[in-house]
Amino acid sequence: MDNSLIFTSGLSLTRTIMSGDSLVAGSLVVADYVVFALMLVVSAAVGFYYAWDSRGRESSREFLTGGRTLTALPVSLSLTANFMSSITVLSNPADVYCFGAIFGFFSLAYTLSIMVVSEVFLPVSYRLSITSAYEYLEMRFNRATRLITTILFIVQAILYTGIVIYAPALALSQVVDLNLWVGIISTGAVCTLYCTLGGLKAVIWTDVFQMGIMIAGFLSVIIKAVILQGGVSTIISDAQQGGRLNFWDFDINPLRRHTFWTITIGGTFSWIAVNGTNQAQIQRYIACKSITHARVALFINLLGLCIFLASSVFAGLCLFSVFKNCDPWTAGLVSTPDQLIPYLVMGTLTSHPGLPGLFLAAVYSGTLSTVSSSINALTTVTLEDLIKPHTNMSEKHLYWMSKGLSFFYGVLCISFAGLASVMGGMMQAGTSISGILQGPVLGVFLLGILFPFANSKGGFLGLGSGLVASLCVGVGSIIYPSPPSMTRPLPLSTEGCNFTGSFNWTTTAPPTEPIFSITTLNSDGGHPVEGNWHSPSYLYFNLIGTVAAISVGLIVSLITGGLSERVDSRLTLLKEDTISYHLFKLFLDKVMRRKGGVVPTEKLGNTKTAFCDTEMDLRSSIPDNTMNVSH
């Protein structure tokens, strides 16, 4: 999930000189193109290697899950790389630049969400040995619920992936002298190639390589900015004076865009949805050789997320320190805040051949990691949820079907990037909707895992109700954007700008006005939403859909006799599944030993296989017609 707003306009910038801040935008040289090309070549080579390595093991399970032989470290790095999309690389620093370092509280949301996923979602998914995340919903509720969530995921993933390919390419093409469609087609083609050839293993190991590129690109920008500004202390001092260190905002108003509570509560639920119900993430957990490796991967991933978050927050503070007296966005030198980091790179790193190319490779590595994850996940859910239940194809045919689907979705995502280029204002709507759709899905998963009496009617109607609720709020926020009093943008200055040199740019819209804004003025010409309608923070969209799905699902289940129905216990969370239970048991054991007593084991229960390193295939041990009597 990205927290960015994607702006577009017709600005074409070829060369800009800011003598006020002594920043000159340069151009790429041969060394930069070589670095970028090497990133693409290595990524493609990984796909060829795993295509060769998998000879003689042609099975869809091997292609889609890596044979469940992966260890914690590569999976954790892949999880982190999947989070670090190119939009995140460009937009998170820009968000800090415009709204302040309170963005750093997302570290709490990451931590809480990983703990919940490890304790609640991971044990059930791993125990059932499922390939598609939505397979669980048919086991727990019914096939209709599974199909709806599968279709929601496919729509959301294709929509979001097209934007992830197009939006950063557009931002870079307006600042860096790299053709827009060269970037889109080259990265899209390479991504499709290694996904089609190597399957999940190729996706994971290219993610590992690309994460290293992203870290290097981020560090190059940060280190150069620190040197340029004369040290970290100067950057922190500038941020303090500019109001960017706005951590202590504990306003409980849910309409505010970013406060401690909106980020911690809303962000936690948003990230639980991403890590706990999204096929791209779950597919990596279940590829681990044991549940212990899967849990370790989650917590190493948490460390990676926090490192990237800290880097992006500090990069945003670096941006403000450099541009504190002359904001390029307000001055019309860039058309969107997302272009600030590339603009800084082209103004400070072009004297070091290869470093601008490294940053370019970092941005496109973010694109590759996200798109490859989406392609692999789309292939998996299509095969497992839409094709397998209706066919009796051999394993070899399923293997080649998997490759065909990977190629198809790669081409489709590239094509959708082309469609995104003419969608204009719909791009923000697409990004918002992709997040909105995850809330109801999270609600129905929690309903099945935590509430044994929830039945198929409750699950189905809960999913529909949550979807309606989150869509209403999300669409309302697009039609009636929150006013500045709720978003609280921080002041930007152009007082120090002293432009000299040659300019060659045109614009079809003022750079400070997003062209997608939809407004309906009051009769007095005032702000359309002041006093009439306020949208809650975008971070609460997920929570609203989740709460609506759970509430309606529970009520419907109780009304339709859910308490009298029996559900197999392995489809719900058992206390023995959780680490906290075993820690409590260990603590109680030590306390009883010190007192000379005996631990009442019959009250604590026995350890279940979900917590051990033994894989269980529930589908082979329980007949379909006895999995859930509520069917």
C-alpha positions as CSV (number, residue, x, y, z in Angstrom):
1,M,0.0,0.0,0.0
2,D,1.3,3.4,-0.9
3,N,0.4,6.6,0.9
4,S,0.9,8.8,-2.2
5,L,-1.3,11.1,-4.2
6,I,-0.3,11.0,-7.8
7,F,-0.4,14.3,-9.6
8,T,0.0,14.9,-13.3
9,S,0.2,17.9,-15.6
10,G,1.7,18.8,-19.0
11,L,4.9,20.3,-17.7
12,S,7.9,19.5,-19.8
13,L,11.2,20.6,-18.2
14,T,14.5,20.4,-20.1
15,R,16.9,22.5,-18.1
16,T,16.6,24.6,-15.0
17,I,19.1,26.7,-13.1
18,M,18.4,27.8,-9.6
19,S,21.2,30.2,-8.7
20,G,19.5,31.0,-5.4
21,D,20.3,27.5,-4.1
22,S,23.2,26.9,-6.5
23,L,21.4,23.9,-8.0
24,V,21.8,23.1,-11.6
25,A,19.9,20.2,-13.2
26,G,22.3,18.2,-15.4
27,S,21.7,15.2,-17.6
28,L,22.5,11.5,-17.7
29,V,25.8,10.2,-19.2
30,V,26.9,6.9,-20.6
31,A,27.8,5.5,-17.1
32,D,24.3,6.2,-15.9
33,Y,22.7,4.2,-18.7
34,V,25.2,1.4,-18.1
35,V,24.2,1.1,-14.4
36,F,20.5,1.1,-15.4
37,A,21.1,-1.5,-18.1
38,L,23.0,-3.8,-15.7
39,M,20.1,-3.8,-13.3
40,L,17.8,-5.0,-16.0
41,V,20.3,-7.6,-17.3
42,V,21.0,-9.1,-13.8
43,S,17.2,-9.3,-13.2
44,A,16.6,-11.1,-16.5
45,A,19.6,-13.4,-15.8
46,V,18.0,-14.6,-12.5
47,G,14.9,-15.7,-14.5
48,F,17.0,-17.6,-17.0
49,Y,18.9,-19.3,-14.1
50,Y,15.8,-20.6,-12.3
51,A,14.2,-21.7,-15.6
52,W,17.3,-23.8,-16.1
53,D,17.5,-25.0,-12.5
54,S,13.9,-26.2,-12.5
55,R,14.4,-28.6,-15.4
56,G,12.8,-32.0,-14.5
57,R,10.6,-30.5,-11.8
58,E,7.9,-28.9,-14.1
59,S,5.0,-28.5,-11.7
60,S,2.6,-25.6,-11.0
61,R,3.4,-26.0,-7.3
62,E,7.1,-25.6,-7.9
63,F,6.5,-22.6,-10.2
64,L,4.0,-20.8,-7.9
65,T,5.3,-21.6,-4.4
66,G,9.0,-22.5,-5.0
67,G,8.4,-26.0,-3.8
68,R,8.0,-24.7,-0.2
69,T,11.8,-24.9,0.2
70,L,12.7,-21.2,0.8
71,T,14.4,-19.9,4.0
72,A,13.6,-16.9,6.1
73,L,16.3,-14.4,4.8
74,P,15.4,-14.2,1.1
75,V,11.7,-14.3,1.8
76,S,12.0,-11.4,4.3
77,L,14.0,-9.3,1.8
78,S,11.5,-10.1,-0.9
79,L,8.6,-9.0,1.4
80,T,10.4,-5.7,2.1
81,A,11.2,-5.1,-1.6
82,N,7.5,-5.7,-2.5
83,F,6.6,-2.9,-0.1
84,M,9.2,-0.6,-1.6
85,S,7.4,0.2,-4.8
86,S,8.7,3.0,-7.0
87,I,5.8,5.3,-6.0
88,T,7.0,4.8,-2.4
89,V,10.6,5.7,-3.2
90,L,9.4,9.0,-4.8
91,S,6.4,9.9,-2.7
92,N,7.3,9.1,0.9
93,P,10.1,11.8,1.0
94,A,7.8,14.2,-0.8
95,D,5.1,13.5,1.9
96,V,7.6,14.4,4.7
97,Y,8.7,17.5,2.7
98,C,5.0,18.7,2.5
99,F,3.5,17.4,5.7
100,G,6.3,16.7,8.1
101,A,8.1,13.8,9.8
102,I,5.0,12.6,11.7
103,F,5.0,10.1,8.8
104,G,7.7,8.2,10.9
105,F,4.9,6.9,13.2
106,F,4.2,4.3,10.5
107,S,6.9,2.3,12.2
108,L,4.4,1.6,15.0
109,A,1.8,0.5,12.5
110,Y,4.3,-1.8,10.8
111,T,5.2,-3.3,14.2
112,L,1.7,-3.9,15.4
113,S,0.6,-5.3,12.1
114,I,3.4,-7.8,11.8
115,M,2.7,-9.0,15.4
116,V,-1.0,-9.5,14.5
117,V,-0.2,-11.3,11.2
118,S,2.3,-13.6,13.0
119,E,-0.1,-14.5,15.7
120,V,-3.4,-14.6,13.8
121,F,-3.1,-15.1,10.1
122,L,0.2,-17.0,9.5
123,P,-0.7,-20.1,11.6
124,V,-4.0,-20.7,9.9
125,S,-2.6,-20.1,6.3
126,Y,0.4,-22.3,6.9
127,R,-1.5,-25.1,8.6
128,L,-4.0,-25.4,5.7
129,S,-1.1,-25.6,3.2
130,I,-3.1,-23.4,0.8
131,T,-1.7,-21.9,-2.4
132,S,-4.2,-19.2,-2.9
133,A,-5.1,-17.0,0.1
134,Y,-8.7,-17.0,-0.9
135,E,-8.9,-20.7,-0.9
136,Y,-9.4,-20.4,2.9
137,L,-12.6,-18.5,2.4
138,E,-14.2,-21.4,0.5
139,M,-13.1,-23.8,3.2
140,R,-14.5,-21.6,5.9
141,F,-17.6,-20.1,4.2
142,N,-18.5,-20.9,0.6
143,R,-17.3,-20.7,-2.9
144,A,-19.2,-17.4,-3.7
145,T,-17.2,-15.6,-1.0
146,R,-14.0,-17.0,-2.4
147,L,-14.8,-15.9,-6.0
148,I,-15.8,-12.4,-5.0
149,T,-12.6,-11.8,-3.0
150,T,-10.5,-13.3,-5.9
151,I,-12.2,-11.0,-8.4
152,L,-11.6,-8.0,-6.1
153,F,-7.9,-8.8,-5.8
154,I,-7.5,-9.3,-9.6
155,V,-9.2,-5.9,-10.3
156,Q,-7.2,-4.1,-7.6
157,A,-3.9,-5.7,-8.6
158,I,-4.2,-4.9,-12.3
159,L,-5.3,-1.4,-11.6
160,Y,-2.6,-0.7,-9.1
161,T,0.2,-2.4,-11.1
162,G,-0.5,-0.3,-14.2
163,I,-0.2,2.8,-12.1
164,V,3.0,1.6,-10.4
165,I,4.5,1.1,-13.9
166,Y,3.3,4.4,-15.4
167,A,3.4,7.0,-12.6
168,P,7.1,6.9,-11.6
169,A,8.1,6.7,-15.3
170,L,6.1,9.9,-15.9
171,A,7.6,11.7,-12.9
172,L,11.2,10.7,-14.0
173,S,10.7,11.5,-17.7
174,Q,9.8,15.1,-16.8
175,V,13.0,15.6,-14.8
176,V,15.5,13.0,-16.2
177,D,16.3,12.7,-19.9
178,L,14.9,9.2,-20.2
179,N,12.1,8.6,-22.6
180,L,8.9,7.7,-20.9
181,W,8.0,4.7,-23.0
182,V,11.5,3.3,-23.1
183,G,11.4,3.1,-19.3
184,I,7.9,1.6,-19.2
185,I,8.5,-1.0,-21.9
186,S,12.0,-2.1,-20.9
187,T,11.2,-2.6,-17.2
188,G,7.8,-4.2,-18.0
189,A,9.3,-6.6,-20.6
190,V,12.2,-7.7,-18.3
191,C,9.8,-8.2,-15.4
192,T,7.4,-10.3,-17.5
193,L,10.4,-12.3,-18.8
194,Y,11.8,-13.4,-15.4
195,C,8.4,-14.0,-13.9
196,T,7.4,-16.2,-16.9
197,L,10.7,-18.1,-16.9
198,G,11.6,-18.6,-13.2
199,G,8.3,-18.4,-11.2
200,L,8.3,-17.5,-7.5
201,K,11.9,-18.3,-6.9
202,A,13.0,-15.9,-9.6
203,V,10.7,-13.2,-8.2
204,I,12.1,-13.6,-4.7
205,W,15.7,-13.6,-5.6
206,T,15.4,-10.6,-8.0
207,D,13.6,-8.8,-5.2
208,V,16.7,-9.5,-3.0
209,F,19.0,-8.0,-5.6
210,Q,16.6,-5.1,-6.3
211,M,16.3,-4.2,-2.6
212,G,20.1,-3.8,-2.5
213,I,19.9,-1.4,-5.5
214,M,17.1,0.6,-3.8
215,I,19.1,0.9,-0.5
216,A,22.2,2.1,-2.5
217,G,20.1,4.6,-4.5
218,F,18.5,6.1,-1.3
219,L,21.9,6.3,0.5
220,S,23.5,8.1,-2.4
221,V,20.9,10.9,-2.3
222,I,21.0,11.1,1.5
223,I,24.8,11.2,1.8
224,K,25.2,13.8,-0.9
225,A,22.5,16.0,0.7
226,V,24.2,15.7,4.1
227,I,27.6,16.7,2.5
228,L,25.9,19.6,0.6
229,Q,24.2,21.0,3.7
230,G,27.2,20.6,6.0
231,G,26.1,17.7,8.2
232,V,23.2,16.0,9.8
233,S,22.8,18.7,12.5
234,T,22.1,21.3,9.9
235,I,19.4,19.2,8.3
236,I,17.7,18.6,11.7
237,S,18.0,22.2,12.6
238,D,16.4,23.3,9.3
239,A,13.6,20.8,9.8
240,Q,13.0,22.0,13.3
241,Q,12.8,25.7,12.2
242,G,10.5,24.7,9.3
243,G,8.1,22.8,11.5
244,R,8.9,19.4,9.9
245,L,9.6,17.7,13.2
246,N,5.9,17.6,14.1
247,F,5.8,14.2,15.9
248,W,3.7,15.2,18.9
249,D,0.3,15.6,17.3
250,F,-2.1,13.6,19.4
251,D,-5.3,15.1,18.0
252,I,-8.0,12.4,18.1
253,N,-10.0,14.0,15.3
254,P,-10.5,11.2,12.8
255,L,-10.9,13.7,10.0
256,R,-7.3,14.8,10.3
257,R,-5.0,13.3,7.6
258,H,-2.0,12.4,9.7
259,T,-1.9,12.3,13.5
260,F,-0.5,9.8,16.0
261,W,-3.8,8.1,16.2
262,T,-4.7,8.0,12.5
263,I,-1.3,6.6,11.6
264,T,-1.1,4.1,14.5
265,I,-4.7,2.9,14.4
266,G,-5.7,3.3,10.7
267,G,-2.2,2.5,9.5
268,T,-2.1,-0.7,11.6
269,F,-5.3,-2.0,10.1
270,S,-4.2,-1.0,6.6
271,W,-1.0,-3.0,7.0
272,I,-2.7,-6.0,8.6
273,A,-4.8,-6.1,5.4
274,V,-1.6,-5.9,3.2
275,N,0.4,-8.5,5.2
276,G,-2.4,-10.8,6.3
277,T,-4.8,-11.1,3.3
278,N,-2.9,-10.0,0.2
279,Q,-2.0,-12.9,-2.1
280,A,1.4,-11.4,-3.0
281,Q,2.5,-11.4,0.7
282,I,0.9,-14.7,1.8
283,Q,2.4,-16.5,-1.2
284,R,5.8,-15.7,0.3
285,Y,5.0,-17.0,3.8
286,I,3.8,-20.3,2.6
287,A,6.9,-20.7,0.3
288,C,9.0,-21.1,3.5
289,K,10.2,-24.5,4.5
290,S,8.6,-24.2,8.0
291,I,6.4,-21.9,10.0
292,T,9.4,-20.9,12.1
293,H,11.1,-19.7,8.9
294,A,7.9,-17.9,7.9
295,R,7.7,-16.1,11.3
296,V,11.4,-15.2,11.3
297,A,10.9,-13.8,7.7
298,L,8.1,-11.6,9.0
299,F,10.2,-10.0,11.7
300,I,13.3,-9.5,9.5
301,N,10.9,-7.9,7.1
302,L,9.8,-5.6,9.9
303,L,13.4,-4.5,10.4
304,G,13.7,-3.8,6.7
305,L,10.5,-1.8,6.7
306,C,11.7,0.4,9.5
307,I,15.0,1.0,7.9
308,F,13.4,2.1,4.7
309,L,10.9,4.2,6.5
310,A,13.7,6.0,8.5
311,S,15.6,6.5,5.2
312,S,12.6,8.0,3.4
313,V,11.7,10.3,6.4
314,F,15.3,11.5,6.5
315,A,15.4,12.0,2.7
316,G,12.3,14.2,3.1
317,L,14.1,16.3,5.7
318,C,17.1,16.5,3.4
319,L,14.7,17.8,0.6
320,F,13.4,20.5,2.9
321,S,16.9,21.6,4.1
322,V,18.1,21.9,0.5
323,F,14.9,23.7,-0.8
324,K,13.9,25.6,2.3
325,N,14.3,29.0,0.7
326,C,13.2,28.1,-2.8
327,D,10.5,25.4,-3.2
328,P,10.7,24.0,-6.8
329,W,7.1,22.9,-6.7
330,T,5.7,26.3,-5.8
331,A,8.1,28.0,-8.2
332,G,6.9,25.8,-11.1
333,L,10.2,24.0,-11.6
334,V,8.6,20.6,-11.1
335,S,4.9,19.7,-11.7
336,T,4.4,17.4,-8.7
337,P,6.1,16.8,-5.3
338,D,6.9,13.3,-6.6
339,Q,9.5,14.9,-8.8
340,L,11.4,16.6,-6.0
341,I,13.8,13.7,-5.3
342,P,14.7,13.2,-9.0
343,Y,15.1,16.9,-9.3
344,L,17.5,16.9,-6.4
345,V,19.4,14.0,-7.9
346,M,19.9,15.7,-11.2
347,G,21.0,18.8,-9.5
348,T,23.6,17.3,-7.1
349,L,24.7,13.9,-8.4
350,T,25.4,14.5,-12.1
351,S,29.0,15.4,-11.2
352,H,29.5,11.8,-10.1
353,P,28.9,9.7,-13.3
354,G,26.9,6.5,-12.5
355,L,25.2,7.8,-9.3
356,P,22.2,9.3,-11.1
357,G,21.9,6.0,-13.0
358,L,22.0,4.2,-9.7
359,F,19.1,6.2,-8.4
360,L,17.3,5.6,-11.7
361,A,17.9,1.9,-11.2
362,A,16.6,2.2,-7.6
363,V,13.3,3.7,-8.7
364,Y,12.8,1.1,-11.4
365,S,13.8,-1.7,-9.1
366,G,10.9,-0.6,-7.0
367,T,8.7,-0.9,-10.0
368,L,10.1,-4.4,-10.9
369,S,9.7,-5.8,-7.4
370,T,6.1,-4.7,-7.1
371,V,5.0,-5.6,-10.6
372,S,6.7,-9.1,-10.4
373,S,4.9,-9.8,-7.1
374,S,1.6,-8.8,-8.7
375,I,2.1,-10.9,-11.8
376,N,3.0,-14.0,-9.7
377,A,0.1,-13.4,-7.4
378,L,-2.4,-12.8,-10.2
379,T,-1.2,-16.0,-11.9
380,T,-1.7,-18.0,-8.7
381,V,-5.2,-16.9,-7.9
382,T,-6.3,-17.3,-11.5
383,L,-5.0,-20.8,-11.7
384,E,-6.0,-21.9,-8.2
385,D,-9.4,-20.1,-7.8
386,L,-10.7,-19.9,-11.4
387,I,-9.2,-22.7,-13.4
388,K,-8.3,-25.6,-11.2
389,P,-11.7,-26.2,-9.7
390,H,-13.2,-26.6,-13.2
391,T,-10.5,-28.7,-14.9
392,N,-8.6,-31.9,-14.5
393,M,-5.4,-30.9,-16.3
394,S,-2.2,-32.8,-15.6
395,E,0.5,-31.2,-13.5
396,K,2.6,-30.6,-16.6
397,H,-0.3,-28.8,-18.3
398,L,-0.9,-26.7,-15.2
399,Y,2.8,-25.8,-15.2
400,W,2.7,-24.5,-18.7
401,M,-0.6,-22.8,-18.0
402,S,1.1,-21.0,-15.1
403,K,3.8,-19.7,-17.5
404,G,1.2,-18.6,-20.0
405,L,-0.7,-16.7,-17.3
406,S,2.4,-15.0,-16.1
407,F,3.1,-13.8,-19.7
408,F,-0.5,-12.7,-20.2
409,Y,-0.6,-10.7,-16.9
410,G,2.7,-9.1,-17.7
411,V,1.5,-7.8,-21.1
412,L,-1.8,-6.8,-19.5
413,C,-0.1,-4.7,-16.8
414,I,2.1,-3.0,-19.4
415,S,-1.0,-2.3,-21.5
416,F,-2.8,-0.8,-18.5
417,A,0.2,1.5,-17.9
418,G,-0.6,2.8,-21.4
419,L,-4.2,3.3,-20.4
420,A,-3.1,5.1,-17.2
421,S,-1.3,7.6,-19.4
422,V,-4.7,8.9,-20.7
423,M,-6.6,8.5,-17.5
424,G,-5.4,11.7,-15.9
425,G,-7.4,12.4,-12.8
426,M,-8.5,8.8,-12.5
427,M,-5.1,7.8,-11.3
428,Q,-5.6,9.0,-7.7
429,A,-9.0,7.3,-7.7
430,G,-7.4,4.1,-8.8
431,T,-4.8,4.2,-6.1
432,S,-7.4,5.0,-3.4
433,I,-9.8,2.2,-4.6
434,S,-7.0,-0.3,-4.5
435,G,-6.6,0.4,-0.8
436,I,-10.3,0.6,-0.1
437,L,-10.9,-2.9,-1.4
438,Q,-8.6,-4.5,1.1
439,G,-10.7,-3.5,4.2
440,P,-13.8,-5.7,3.5
441,V,-11.5,-8.6,2.6
442,L,-9.7,-8.2,5.9
443,G,-13.0,-8.1,7.7
444,V,-14.2,-11.4,6.3
445,F,-10.8,-13.1,7.0
446,L,-11.0,-11.9,10.7
447,L,-14.6,-13.1,10.8
448,G,-13.6,-16.6,9.8
449,I,-10.5,-16.9,11.9
450,L,-11.6,-15.3,15.2
451,F,-15.3,-16.1,15.4
452,P,-16.2,-19.9,15.2
453,F,-19.9,-19.2,15.1
454,A,-19.7,-17.0,11.9
455,N,-21.4,-18.9,9.1
456,S,-21.4,-18.6,5.3
457,K,-24.4,-16.2,5.2
458,G,-22.6,-13.9,7.6
459,G,-19.4,-14.1,5.7
460,F,-21.0,-13.3,2.3
461,L,-23.2,-10.4,3.5
462,G,-20.4,-9.0,5.7
463,L,-18.1,-8.9,2.7
464,G,-20.7,-7.0,0.7
465,S,-21.6,-4.6,3.5
466,G,-17.9,-3.8,4.1
467,L,-17.4,-3.2,0.4
468,V,-20.3,-0.8,0.2
469,A,-19.2,1.1,3.3
470,S,-15.6,1.6,2.3
471,L,-16.4,2.5,-1.3
472,C,-18.9,5.2,-0.1
473,V,-16.3,6.8,2.1
474,G,-13.5,6.5,-0.4
475,V,-15.5,7.9,-3.4
476,G,-16.8,10.7,-1.1
477,S,-13.2,11.7,-0.3
478,I,-12.4,11.9,-4.0
479,I,-15.5,14.0,-4.9
480,Y,-15.1,16.2,-1.8
481,P,-11.3,16.4,-0.9
482,S,-10.4,17.3,2.7
483,P,-9.7,21.0,3.2
484,P,-6.3,22.3,4.3
485,S,-7.5,22.6,7.9
486,M,-7.6,18.8,7.9
487,T,-4.6,17.9,5.8
488,R,-2.4,20.6,7.4
489,P,0.2,21.1,4.7
490,L,3.3,22.9,6.0
491,P,4.5,26.3,4.6
492,L,6.9,26.3,1.6
493,S,8.9,29.3,0.6
494,T,10.1,30.8,-2.7
495,E,11.7,33.9,-1.1
496,G,15.2,32.8,-1.9
497,C,14.6,32.0,-5.5
498,N,16.8,33.9,-7.9
499,F,16.3,32.5,-11.4
500,T,18.9,33.0,-14.0
501,G,19.8,31.0,-17.1
502,S,17.8,29.4,-19.8
503,F,14.3,28.1,-19.3
504,N,12.2,26.0,-21.7
505,W,9.1,24.7,-20.1
506,T,5.3,24.9,-20.7
507,T,2.5,23.9,-18.5
508,T,-1.2,23.1,-19.1
509,A,-2.2,23.5,-15.5
510,P,-0.7,25.5,-12.5
511,P,1.8,23.2,-10.8
512,T,0.3,23.8,-7.4
513,E,-3.2,22.7,-8.5
514,P,-3.7,18.9,-9.0
515,I,-5.7,18.6,-12.2
516,F,-7.9,15.8,-10.8
517,S,-9.5,17.8,-8.1
518,I,-13.2,17.6,-8.3
519,T,-15.0,20.5,-6.5
520,T,-18.5,21.8,-6.2
521,L,-18.5,25.3,-4.8
522,N,-21.0,26.5,-2.2
523,S,-23.4,29.2,-3.3
524,D,-21.1,31.8,-1.6
525,G,-18.1,30.5,-3.5
526,G,-16.4,29.0,-0.4
527,H,-14.7,25.7,0.1
528,P,-17.0,22.9,-1.0
529,V,-16.6,20.8,2.0
530,E,-16.2,23.2,4.9
531,G,-19.1,22.9,7.2
532,N,-20.9,20.4,5.0
533,W,-19.0,17.1,4.5
534,H,-15.6,16.0,5.9
535,S,-14.0,12.8,4.8
536,P,-12.2,10.8,7.4
537,S,-8.4,10.3,7.0
538,Y,-7.6,8.0,4.1
539,L,-6.0,5.7,6.7
540,Y,-9.4,4.9,8.2
541,F,-10.9,3.7,4.9
542,N,-9.6,0.2,5.5
543,L,-10.8,0.2,9.1
544,I,-14.3,1.3,8.1
545,G,-14.6,-1.5,5.6
546,T,-13.2,-4.0,8.2
547,V,-15.6,-3.0,11.0
548,A,-18.6,-3.0,8.7
549,A,-17.8,-6.4,7.4
550,I,-17.3,-7.9,10.9
551,S,-20.3,-6.2,12.4
552,V,-22.8,-7.2,9.7
553,G,-21.2,-10.7,9.5
554,L,-21.6,-11.3,13.2
555,I,-25.2,-10.1,13.3
556,V,-26.3,-12.1,10.3
557,S,-24.5,-15.2,11.6
558,L,-26.3,-14.9,15.0
559,I,-29.7,-14.4,13.3
560,T,-29.3,-17.3,10.9
561,G,-28.3,-19.8,13.6
562,G,-24.5,-19.6,13.6
563,L,-24.3,-20.6,17.3
564,S,-25.7,-24.0,16.5
565,E,-23.4,-24.8,13.6
566,R,-20.0,-26.6,14.0
567,V,-16.9,-25.5,12.2
568,D,-13.7,-27.6,12.1
569,S,-11.3,-26.1,14.7
570,R,-8.4,-26.1,12.3
571,L,-10.2,-23.3,10.3
572,T,-10.1,-21.0,13.2
573,L,-7.3,-19.6,15.5
574,L,-6.3,-21.9,18.3
575,K,-4.5,-20.6,21.4
576,E,-1.7,-23.1,20.8
577,D,-1.0,-21.4,17.4
578,T,0.3,-18.2,19.0
579,I,3.7,-17.4,20.3
580,S,2.1,-15.4,23.2
581,Y,0.4,-18.5,24.5
582,H,3.7,-20.4,24.6
583,L,5.5,-17.5,26.2
584,F,2.8,-17.3,28.8
585,K,3.0,-21.1,29.4
586,L,6.7,-20.9,29.8
587,F,6.4,-18.0,32.3
588,L,3.7,-19.8,34.3
589,D,5.9,-22.9,34.3
590,K,8.8,-21.0,35.8
591,V,6.6,-19.3,38.4
592,M,5.1,-22.7,39.5
593,R,8.6,-24.2,39.8
594,R,9.8,-21.4,42.0
595,K,6.8,-22.0,44.2
596,G,7.4,-25.7,44.2
597,G,4.1,-26.4,42.4
598,V,3.1,-28.3,39.2
599,V,1.8,-26.6,36.1
600,P,-1.8,-27.8,35.3
601,T,-1.1,-29.0,31.8
602,E,-4.6,-30.1,31.2
603,K,-5.8,-26.6,31.5
604,L,-3.1,-25.2,29.3
605,G,-3.8,-27.6,26.4
606,N,-1.4,-29.5,24.2
607,T,0.8,-28.0,21.5
608,K,-0.8,-28.2,18.1
609,T,1.0,-28.9,14.8
610,A,0.4,-25.4,13.6
611,F,3.1,-24.1,15.9
612,C,5.6,-26.8,15.0
613,D,7.6,-27.2,11.8
614,T,5.3,-29.9,10.4
615,E,3.3,-29.1,7.3
616,M,-0.3,-30.3,7.3
617,D,-2.4,-30.5,4.2
618,L,-5.9,-30.1,5.6
619,R,-7.6,-30.6,2.2
620,S,-6.3,-34.1,2.0
621,S,-7.2,-35.0,5.6
622,I,-10.8,-33.6,5.7
623,P,-13.5,-34.3,3.1
624,D,-14.8,-31.1,1.5
625,N,-18.3,-31.8,2.6
626,T,-17.3,-31.9,6.3
627,M,-15.0,-28.9,6.3
628,N,-17.8,-26.5,7.4
629,V,-21.3,-27.7,8.1
630,S,-22.6,-24.2,7.5
631,H,-22.4,-24.9,3.7
